[in-house]
Amino acid sequence: MTLSVPTPDAVQDLICSARGCREEATWGLLWNNPKLHTVERRKVWLACDGHRAQLEEFLGARSFLRDVVPATELPGADVPAADLPVGDG
């Protein structure tokens, strides 16, 4: 029997998911609704520092929140070039 490892959905631009917010997201809130999604599915809400607690509370109250990770660790995250490590050449 092979166990599937939960994998977050890929993201594009790192923009906060809070309504009306256009700040850069620094956190990925990984969640799923067990009535709709398979056990290994991880949907992603992005959060800036200012909205992280609010979005965590919303998902947590519904028992949907599974994990919180730095946004730069999410698959497909567009990390600004200024944030990438500089190679030795």
ABEGO torsion letter per residue (X at the ends): XBBBBBBBBBBBBBBBABBGBABBBABBBBBBBAAABBAABBBBBBBBAAAAAAAAAAAAAAGABABBBBAAABBGBBBBAAABBBBAX
